[in-house]
Amino acid sequence: MTEKAIQDYYRGKYAVCYGCGHQNPHGLQIKSFWEAEEVVCRYRPQPYHTAVPGYTYGGLLASLIDCHATGTAAAFMYRQENRPMDSDPPFRFVTGSLNVRFEAPTPIDTLLELRARVQEIRGRKVNVHVSVIADQITTVRAEVTVFQIPEGMEIFE
Amino acid sequence: MTEKAIQDYYRGKYAVCYGCGHQNPHGLQIKSFWEAEEVVCRYRPQPYHTAVPGYTYGGLLASLIDCHATGTAAAFMYRQENRPMDSDPPFRFVTGSLNVRFEAPTPIDTLLELRARVQEIRGRKVNVHVSVIADQITTVRAEVTVFQIPEGMEIFE
């Protein structure tokens, strides 16, 4: 049996996100999985996701980081409560801030690896660290602050 | 005569960026213009650029901010040297860090306005502040640090 990605558990309005919604046919549809103590997402940029020829567009990297961080926070909360990811109430997060440092150009013609860890949990606020690795080199590091959406609260309405 | 956008002056490898390259048919092709002391970009998200239904995806906003900031830095440098934007050597910038605060949900079915100012110039390093305004509300604020690419230096090779 193939392991389900964290994002495959998203339902309803959370399933249409351009970055991670499995119901958005135009979107990136990233998939994140536990690997030991980290959550990992692998993504191969499209040829048109260019910054300059041969390198990946920073906005795409920020997008991957954003959605991988919200997914990572959810995965950590389920694990902390020792609950399966399809159990209710669901843990879902929204991004409060995204701080991305581009440390080296990221090649485009390769499988990118995003590795994430939760660094701090304070109530509903979770800080996630994400690294982007391309051809064994860490090219981008990011700190993302995400907020847990209380079940039943319609923050977007 | 219609004013040319800053990005319309990009040539060669800078014209294929997914966010701002006028030669990338798959990309966002943002356009930024001077308005008094600010540089402004207006962009209408596609219906599929969703976070949750009705709201704009944060990764798209980060992408617009990123490219609008590099364009703004270039525009400021030309203005500071009192040079037309098609004069040589060209000012081109690469993003070093992108710090984005999502302060309120950004509606999707509207024309977004990004307003940017240069806050500090230290040698080749330029700090740019960018706000995203939707229906008269500032929903996102960002600080972007960009670096001027020395003419002839192939930082991506």
Interface residues (C-beta under 8 A of the other chain):
Chain A: K13 Y14 V16 C17 Y18 G19 G21 N24 P25 H26 G27 Q46 Y48 H49 T50 A51 V52 P53 G54 Y55 Y57 G58 G59 L60 A62 S63 L64 D66 C67 V94 T95 G96 S97 L98 N99 V100 R101 F102 P105 I155 F156 E157
Chain B: K13 Y14 V16 C17 Y18 G19 G21 N24 P25 H26 G27 Q46 Y48 H49 T50 A51 V52 P53 G54 Y55 Y57 G58 G59 L60 A62 S63 L64 D66 C67 V94 T95 G96 S97 L98 N99 V100 R101 F102 P105 I155 F156 E157
